[in-house]
Amino acid sequence: MKMTDLEKHVNQPGRAKLVKDVRAKIKELGITYIYFQFISVTGRVVGKGIPADHWERTAEKGFQLVYGSTANLFLDRHNNYIGYGPEAMELVGIPDPETFVQLPWDKRVGRVFCTCFRNREERVNPGGHLTSDCRGNLRIFMDEFKKKHGLELRVGTEPEMMWLTKNEDGTPSGKGFSKPFCYHIDQFESLRPVFMQVIEYANAMGLDMIQGDHEDAPGQLELNWTYDNVLRNADRLSTYRQICAQVAREHNLIACFMTKPFMGVSASGCHTNMSLWKGGKVKVNKLGHKSLPGVDGVFSYVEGGTNTFMPDTKDMQMPGKIGLQSIAGIMEHLPALTALGSSTVNSYRRLWDQGFWAPVYADWGYQNRTCGLRVSAPGRFEYRSVDSMHNPYLLGAALLKACDEGISKKMKPAAPESRNIYEAQKAGKDVKKLPLSLGEALDRLAEDEVIKSAMPDEMYKVFHWYKNDEWERFLGATTQWDLDTYLDCLP
């Protein structure tokens, strides 16, 4: 009898040894409890907690949770559960032992990411891959891309976020901790107890932290870690968000990843730098640990190989052939990609506030921050219309699909724009804008079969349902702006 996707995953070569390695770490570190977690449609971390004594049984059999957890188990505005009703089966979550690590803020607790499958008793495709599992989808597409092109997508993210204060009663004050002075060490220093705690926890969970600074908005910091393959980087961004939430609890602050909580200052972007590589080796980076507080996979980074985005002509600014083809693929699908990179109603506050280098225009150039895509250094380019609320698993899968089309069809991008895009327009250049509302972006996504293929079957259904409901709720809501503008007006 043919094995199911679930059975293939559990019995993949080398996994049995990894399961034993985790047991050894549990014993070595004194871990008594484990968070088994996966990623919802919005990038939220969901899952279950299970005592460590049950590790082997859970590693083989998994745990069950309602399908609707992939949509945060939220109701739409008509009081229907998004994606799946109460009559649906329960998914099976199978832990990926290579992601096991200890939580540095409570060393009794471990964490492991999981892959989700359809229930074993489903009448249709029992034990099949659950297509609303965005993390599982990304792994599949990453492996398919590598098999087809012999290339690996490596990604580095720049997550900006804000540290906000609270009132005495614990409610949000609506204020950032520090002043909005970009790159000022004094303002960076004011948040030193916070970011040093973040860095300590991050290094303990496998993030090789490389730099940081104070950004343009009140309480806004950006901390960066070493780039890696697209899946591990997405896991690290999810881990970073968890770490910031914990540090906020310890310092009585709010770790705010909302795109634009304040008008008149910069929003929180999450520029995504990418390159495609051949070869390379995975190496363990101990990050100063004598004994790793987790398995090797958490602390592994891919190094070396051939960067196919590097210039292959005398023009040291122009990316290589594969880089240009990838740029062309992404440029072709920028409108639909915007629904994933700028995935909330609030995201578009960032794009409308154009005085702060907002990537509004569907163009590309060298070191040109007025374009949606820029070559940020030889060998990589930066997708700019991404903010800190995005789901990196969905975006990563979509970027793979766009690059695949560009390479497969040998597409060529238009000439790069070196001028400030606003000056180029004054000179007569016709440049298309990116979608400037979530509703418009969702419409562009609905028309784009290539990007939709990154969200197969139930994934697109869940995403569209969730985000369309978010947009409709916004359209149906009376806001403070409405009251300020119309309350005392007579027709």
C-alpha positions as CSV (number, residue, x, y, z in Angstrom):
1,M,0.0,0.0,0.0
2,K,1.3,3.5,-0.9
3,M,2.6,5.5,2.0
4,T,0.9,8.8,2.8
5,D,2.6,12.1,2.9
6,L,2.5,11.9,6.7
7,E,4.1,8.4,6.7
8,K,6.8,9.6,4.3
9,H,7.6,12.5,6.5
10,V,7.9,10.4,9.7
11,N,10.0,7.8,8.0
12,Q,12.3,10.1,5.9
13,P,16.0,9.0,6.1
14,G,17.9,10.3,9.1
15,R,14.9,11.5,11.0
16,A,15.0,8.6,13.5
17,K,18.5,9.7,14.6
18,L,17.3,13.3,14.9
19,V,14.5,12.2,17.2
20,K,17.1,10.4,19.4
21,D,19.3,13.6,19.3
22,V,16.4,15.6,20.7
23,R,15.9,13.1,23.5
24,A,19.6,13.5,24.4
25,K,19.2,17.3,24.4
26,I,16.1,17.0,26.6
27,K,18.0,15.0,29.1
28,E,21.2,17.2,28.9
29,L,19.3,20.4,29.3
30,G,16.7,19.3,31.9
31,I,13.7,20.2,29.6
32,T,10.3,19.0,31.0
33,Y,7.9,20.7,28.6
34,I,7.8,21.4,24.8
35,Y,5.9,23.9,22.6
36,F,4.9,22.1,19.4
37,Q,4.3,25.0,17.0
38,F,3.4,25.8,13.4
39,I,2.5,29.0,11.5
40,S,-1.0,30.4,10.7
41,V,-2.1,32.2,7.6
42,T,-1.0,35.6,9.1
43,G,2.3,34.4,10.4
44,R,1.1,33.9,13.9
45,V,2.7,31.1,16.0
46,V,0.1,28.5,17.0
47,G,0.2,24.9,18.4
48,K,0.2,22.9,21.6
49,G,2.3,22.3,24.7
50,I,3.2,18.7,25.6
51,P,5.3,17.3,28.4
52,A,8.8,16.2,27.3
53,D,8.2,12.7,28.6
54,H,6.0,12.1,25.5
55,W,8.5,13.3,23.0
56,E,9.1,10.0,21.1
57,R,5.3,9.2,20.9
58,T,4.5,12.7,19.6
59,A,7.4,12.6,17.2
60,E,5.9,9.5,15.6
61,K,2.2,10.0,16.0
62,G,2.0,13.8,16.2
63,F,-0.8,15.8,17.9
64,Q,-4.2,16.8,16.7
65,L,-5.6,20.3,16.4
66,V,-8.6,21.8,14.5
67,Y,-7.9,22.7,10.9
68,G,-9.1,26.2,11.6
69,S,-6.1,26.9,13.7
70,T,-4.3,27.6,10.4
71,A,-6.6,30.6,10.2
72,N,-6.0,31.6,13.9
73,L,-9.4,30.0,14.7
74,F,-11.0,33.4,14.0
75,L,-14.6,34.2,13.0
76,D,-15.4,36.4,9.9
77,R,-17.8,39.3,10.2
78,H,-20.7,36.9,9.5
79,N,-19.7,34.8,12.5
80,N,-18.5,31.9,10.4
81,Y,-15.2,30.2,11.2
82,I,-12.6,31.2,8.6
83,G,-11.4,28.4,6.4
84,Y,-13.0,25.5,8.2
85,G,-16.2,24.9,10.1
86,P,-16.7,23.0,13.3
87,E,-17.5,19.9,11.3
88,A,-14.0,19.7,9.9
89,M,-11.5,17.0,10.9
90,E,-8.4,17.8,13.0
91,L,-5.0,18.2,11.5
92,V,-2.0,16.1,12.6
93,G,1.1,18.1,13.6
94,I,4.4,16.2,13.2
95,P,7.4,17.8,14.8
96,D,10.6,18.5,12.8
97,P,13.3,17.5,15.2
98,E,16.0,19.6,13.4
99,T,14.2,22.7,14.8
100,F,14.3,21.8,18.5
101,V,15.8,24.4,20.9
102,Q,15.5,25.4,24.5
103,L,13.7,28.6,25.5
104,P,16.3,30.9,27.1
105,W,13.8,32.6,29.4
106,D,12.5,29.4,30.9
107,K,15.0,26.6,30.4
108,R,12.5,23.9,31.4
109,V,10.8,24.5,28.1
110,G,11.8,23.5,24.6
111,R,10.4,24.5,21.2
112,V,10.0,22.6,17.9
113,F,8.4,23.6,14.6
114,C,5.9,21.2,13.1
115,T,4.6,20.2,9.6
116,C,0.9,19.7,9.3
117,F,-1.0,16.9,7.6
118,R,-4.6,15.9,6.9
119,N,-6.2,13.6,9.4
120,R,-5.4,9.9,9.0
121,E,-9.1,9.1,8.8
122,E,-10.1,11.6,6.1
123,R,-12.0,10.0,3.2
124,V,-10.1,12.1,0.7
125,N,-6.3,12.1,0.7
126,P,-5.9,10.8,4.3
127,G,-2.5,11.8,5.8
128,G,-1.9,14.1,2.9
129,H,0.0,17.3,3.2
130,L,-2.3,20.0,4.6
131,T,-2.2,22.7,2.0
132,S,-3.1,25.5,4.4
133,D,0.2,24.8,6.2
134,C,2.3,27.7,4.9
135,R,5.5,26.5,6.4
136,G,5.0,23.0,4.9
137,N,4.2,24.6,1.5
138,L,7.5,26.6,1.5
139,R,9.6,23.5,2.2
140,I,7.9,21.7,-0.7
141,F,8.4,24.7,-3.1
142,M,12.0,25.2,-2.0
143,D,12.8,21.6,-2.7
144,E,11.1,21.6,-6.1
145,F,12.9,24.8,-7.1
146,K,16.3,23.3,-6.2
147,K,15.5,20.1,-8.1
148,K,14.4,22.0,-11.2
149,H,17.1,24.8,-11.3
150,G,19.9,23.5,-9.0
151,L,19.5,26.7,-7.1
152,E,18.8,27.7,-3.5
153,L,17.1,31.0,-2.5
154,R,18.9,32.6,0.4
155,V,17.2,35.5,2.2
156,G,18.1,38.1,4.7
157,T,15.4,40.2,6.4
158,E,15.5,43.7,8.0
159,P,12.6,43.7,10.5
160,E,11.8,47.1,11.9
161,M,9.6,47.3,14.9
162,M,8.7,49.7,17.7
163,W,8.9,49.4,21.5
164,L,5.9,51.2,22.9
165,T,5.1,52.2,26.5
166,K,2.1,51.4,28.7
167,N,-0.1,53.5,31.0
168,E,-0.1,52.8,34.7
169,D,-3.2,50.6,34.2
170,G,-1.3,48.5,31.6
171,T,-3.1,49.9,28.6
172,P,-1.1,51.1,25.5
173,S,0.0,54.7,25.9
174,G,0.2,55.2,22.2
175,K,3.8,56.4,22.6
176,G,7.2,55.1,21.6
177,F,9.9,54.6,24.3
178,S,12.5,56.8,22.6
179,K,12.6,59.9,20.3
180,P,12.4,59.5,16.5
181,F,16.0,60.3,15.8
182,C,17.4,57.9,13.2
183,Y,20.8,56.3,13.9
184,H,21.3,58.4,17.0
185,I,23.4,56.3,19.4
186,D,21.9,58.1,22.4
187,Q,18.4,56.9,21.5
188,F,19.7,53.5,20.7
189,E,21.4,53.5,24.2
190,S,18.1,54.4,25.9
191,L,16.8,51.0,24.7
192,R,20.0,49.1,25.5
193,P,18.5,46.9,28.3
194,V,15.8,45.8,25.8
195,F,17.9,45.1,22.7
196,M,20.7,43.4,24.7
197,Q,18.1,41.0,26.2
198,V,16.7,40.4,22.7
199,I,20.3,39.7,21.4
200,E,21.0,37.3,24.3
201,Y,17.9,35.3,23.7
202,A,18.3,35.4,19.9
203,N,21.9,33.9,20.1
204,A,20.6,31.2,22.5
205,M,18.0,30.3,19.8
206,G,20.3,30.1,16.8
207,L,20.1,33.7,15.4
208,D,23.5,35.0,14.5
209,M,22.9,38.7,15.3
210,I,25.1,40.9,13.2
211,Q,24.0,44.6,13.5
212,G,21.3,46.9,14.8
213,D,20.3,50.6,15.0
214,H,17.7,53.1,16.1
215,E,15.4,54.0,13.2
216,D,13.2,57.0,12.3
217,A,10.2,56.5,14.5
218,P,9.6,56.6,18.3
219,G,11.0,53.5,19.9
220,Q,11.8,52.0,16.5
221,L,14.7,49.5,16.3
222,E,16.1,47.2,13.6
223,L,18.2,44.2,14.6
224,N,19.6,41.9,11.9
225,W,20.9,38.4,11.7
226,T,22.9,36.4,9.1
227,Y,21.0,35.4,6.0
228,D,20.3,31.8,5.2
229,N,18.0,29.6,3.0
230,V,14.5,31.0,2.8
231,L,12.9,28.4,5.1
232,R,15.4,28.8,8.0
233,N,15.3,32.5,7.7
234,A,11.5,32.5,8.0
235,D,11.8,30.3,11.1
236,R,14.2,32.8,12.5
237,L,11.9,35.8,11.8
238,S,9.1,33.9,13.6
239,T,11.5,33.1,16.5
240,Y,12.6,36.8,16.6
241,R,8.9,37.9,17.0
242,Q,8.5,35.4,19.9
243,I,11.6,36.7,21.5
244,C,10.5,40.4,21.3
245,A,7.1,39.5,22.8
246,Q,8.8,37.9,25.7
247,V,11.3,40.7,26.3
248,A,8.4,43.2,26.1
249,R,6.7,41.2,29.0
250,E,9.9,41.4,31.0
251,H,10.3,45.2,30.5
252,N,6.6,46.2,30.7
253,L,6.6,47.4,27.1
254,I,4.8,46.5,23.9
255,A,6.7,44.9,21.1
256,C,4.9,46.5,18.2
257,F,5.2,45.0,14.7
258,M,2.3,46.9,13.4
259,T,3.3,48.6,10.2
260,K,2.4,52.2,10.9
261,P,1.1,53.1,14.4
262,F,2.2,56.7,14.0
263,M,1.6,59.2,11.2
264,G,4.4,61.6,10.2
265,V,7.2,59.3,10.9
266,S,8.5,56.2,9.2
267,A,6.6,52.9,9.2
268,S,8.1,49.5,10.1
269,G,9.3,47.9,6.9
270,C,10.9,44.5,6.5
271,H,13.1,44.7,3.5
272,T,13.8,41.3,2.1
273,N,17.2,40.7,0.5
274,M,17.6,37.7,-1.8
275,S,20.0,35.9,-4.0
276,L,20.1,32.5,-5.7
277,W,23.1,30.2,-5.1
278,K,24.6,27.0,-6.5
279,G,26.3,24.7,-4.0
280,G,27.5,25.6,-0.6
281,K,27.8,23.7,2.7
282,V,25.8,23.8,5.9
283,K,27.9,24.6,8.9
284,V,27.1,24.8,12.6
285,N,27.7,28.2,14.2
286,K,28.1,27.7,17.9
287,L,27.6,31.4,18.6
288,G,29.9,31.2,21.6
289,H,28.1,28.2,23.2
290,K,30.3,25.5,24.7
291,S,27.3,23.1,24.5
292,L,24.4,24.1,22.2
293,P,21.0,24.7,23.9
294,G,19.4,22.8,21.0
295,V,20.1,20.5,18.1
296,D,22.7,21.4,15.4
297,G,20.0,22.3,12.8
298,V,18.9,25.3,14.7
299,F,22.4,26.7,14.7
300,S,23.3,25.8,11.1
301,Y,23.9,28.2,8.3
302,V,24.6,27.6,4.7
303,E,27.9,29.1,3.5
304,G,29.8,29.3,0.2
305,G,28.8,28.2,-3.2
306,T,28.3,30.3,-6.3
307,N,26.1,33.4,-6.1
308,T,24.3,33.5,-9.5
309,F,23.2,37.1,-8.9
310,M,26.8,38.4,-9.1
311,P,27.7,40.5,-12.1
312,D,28.9,38.4,-15.1
313,T,30.0,41.3,-17.3
314,K,32.4,44.3,-16.9
315,D,29.4,46.3,-15.6
316,M,29.8,45.7,-11.8
317,Q,26.4,47.1,-11.1
318,M,24.4,44.9,-13.5
319,P,23.4,41.6,-11.9
320,G,24.2,38.3,-13.6
321,K,21.9,36.6,-16.1
322,I,19.9,34.6,-13.6
323,G,19.6,37.7,-11.4
324,L,18.2,39.7,-14.2
325,Q,15.7,37.0,-15.1
326,S,14.6,36.8,-11.5
327,I,14.2,40.5,-11.3
328,A,12.0,40.3,-14.4
329,G,9.9,37.6,-12.9
330,I,9.4,39.5,-9.7
331,M,8.6,42.8,-11.5
332,E,6.0,41.0,-13.6
333,H,4.2,40.0,-10.4
334,L,4.8,42.9,-8.1
335,P,1.1,43.9,-7.9
336,A,0.1,40.4,-6.7
337,L,3.1,40.1,-4.4
338,T,2.0,43.3,-2.7
339,A,-0.9,41.4,-1.2
340,L,1.6,39.2,0.6
341,G,4.4,41.7,1.5
342,S,1.9,44.4,2.6
343,S,-0.8,42.1,3.9
344,T,-2.9,44.3,6.3
345,V,-5.1,47.4,6.0
346,N,-2.6,49.3,8.0
347,S,0.2,48.4,5.6
348,Y,-1.0,50.9,3.1
349,R,-0.6,53.8,5.5
350,R,3.1,53.2,4.8
351,L,2.7,53.3,1.1
352,W,0.5,56.5,1.2
353,D,3.0,58.4,3.4
354,Q,5.4,58.8,0.5
355,G,7.7,61.3,2.3
356,F,9.5,58.5,4.0
357,W,10.9,56.5,1.1
358,A,7.8,54.4,0.7
359,P,8.3,51.9,-2.1
360,V,5.2,52.9,-4.1
361,Y,6.4,52.4,-7.7
362,A,6.7,49.2,-9.7
363,D,10.3,49.8,-10.9
364,W,13.8,48.7,-10.1
365,G,17.2,50.3,-9.9
366,Y,20.7,50.4,-8.3
367,Q,20.7,51.7,-4.7
368,N,17.4,53.5,-5.6
369,R,15.2,53.6,-2.5
370,T,12.3,55.2,-4.5
371,C,11.7,51.9,-6.4
372,G,9.9,48.8,-5.2
373,L,13.0,46.7,-6.0
374,R,16.6,47.7,-5.8
375,V,20.0,46.1,-6.2
376,S,21.3,46.8,-2.7
377,A,24.8,45.4,-3.3
378,P,26.6,43.3,-5.9
379,G,25.1,39.8,-5.7
380,R,21.7,40.6,-4.1
381,F,18.6,42.6,-4.5
382,E,16.1,44.0,-2.0
383,Y,12.4,43.7,-2.3
384,R,11.2,46.8,-0.5
385,S,7.4,46.7,-0.5
386,V,7.4,44.3,2.5
387,D,6.5,45.3,6.1
388,S,7.0,43.7,9.5
389,M,3.4,42.3,9.6
390,H,4.0,39.9,6.6
391,N,4.0,36.2,6.7
392,P,7.6,35.2,5.5
393,Y,6.5,31.7,4.5
394,L,3.9,32.9,2.1
395,L,6.1,35.6,0.7
396,G,9.1,33.2,0.4
397,A,7.0,30.7,-1.6
398,A,5.7,33.4,-3.9
399,L,9.2,34.8,-4.6
400,L,10.3,31.3,-5.6
401,K,7.4,31.1,-8.0
402,A,8.2,34.5,-9.5
403,C,11.9,33.7,-9.9
404,D,11.0,30.3,-11.4
405,E,8.9,32.0,-14.1
406,G,11.6,34.5,-14.8
407,I,14.3,31.9,-15.2
408,S,12.2,29.3,-17.0
409,K,11.0,31.9,-19.6
410,K,14.3,33.7,-19.8
411,M,12.6,37.0,-19.1
412,K,14.3,40.3,-19.3
413,P,13.5,43.3,-17.1
414,A,13.2,46.9,-18.4
415,A,16.2,49.1,-17.9
416,P,17.0,50.0,-14.3
417,E,16.0,53.5,-13.1
418,S,18.9,55.5,-11.7
419,R,16.9,58.7,-11.1
420,N,14.7,59.6,-8.2
421,I,11.5,58.1,-9.4
422,Y,9.6,61.3,-8.7
423,E,12.0,63.3,-10.8
424,A,11.8,60.6,-13.5
425,Q,8.0,61.1,-13.6
426,K,8.4,64.8,-13.9
427,A,10.6,64.2,-16.9
428,G,7.8,62.2,-18.5
429,K,8.4,58.6,-17.5
430,D,5.3,56.5,-17.1
431,V,5.6,54.4,-14.0
432,K,2.9,52.2,-12.6
433,K,2.1,52.4,-8.9
434,L,1.8,49.3,-6.7
435,P,-1.7,48.7,-5.3
436,L,-2.5,51.3,-2.7
437,S,-5.1,49.4,-0.6
438,L,-5.4,45.9,0.6
439,G,-8.6,45.5,-1.4
440,E,-6.8,46.4,-4.7
441,A,-3.9,44.2,-3.8
442,L,-6.2,41.2,-3.2
443,D,-7.8,41.9,-6.6
444,R,-4.4,41.8,-8.3
445,L,-3.6,38.6,-6.5
446,A,-6.9,37.0,-7.6
447,E,-5.8,37.6,-11.2
448,D,-2.3,36.2,-10.9
449,E,-2.2,32.5,-11.3
450,V,1.6,32.3,-10.8
451,I,1.6,33.9,-7.4
452,K,-1.6,32.0,-6.5
453,S,0.2,28.8,-7.2
454,A,2.4,29.6,-4.2
455,M,-0.8,29.1,-2.1
456,P,-2.2,25.8,-3.4
457,D,-5.7,24.6,-2.9
458,E,-6.9,25.4,0.7
459,M,-4.1,27.9,1.4
460,Y,-5.4,30.5,-1.1
461,K,-9.0,29.8,0.1
462,V,-8.0,30.5,3.7
463,F,-5.8,33.5,2.9
464,H,-8.4,35.2,0.6
465,W,-11.2,34.5,3.1
466,Y,-9.2,35.9,6.0
467,K,-7.9,39.0,4.2
468,N,-11.0,39.8,2.3
469,D,-12.9,39.7,5.6
470,E,-10.3,42.1,7.1
471,W,-10.8,44.5,4.2
472,E,-14.6,44.3,4.4
473,R,-14.5,44.9,8.2
474,F,-12.4,48.0,7.6
475,L,-14.8,49.3,4.9
476,G,-17.8,48.8,7.3
477,A,-16.2,50.4,10.3
478,T,-16.8,53.9,11.5
479,T,-13.4,55.3,12.5
480,Q,-12.2,58.3,14.5
481,W,-11.4,60.0,11.1
482,D,-15.1,59.7,10.2
483,L,-16.2,61.3,13.4
484,D,-13.6,64.1,13.2
485,T,-14.5,64.8,9.6
486,Y,-18.3,64.5,9.5
487,L,-19.8,64.5,13.0
488,D,-20.6,68.3,13.1
489,C,-21.2,68.7,9.4
490,L,-24.6,69.6,7.9
491,P,-25.2,68.6,4.2
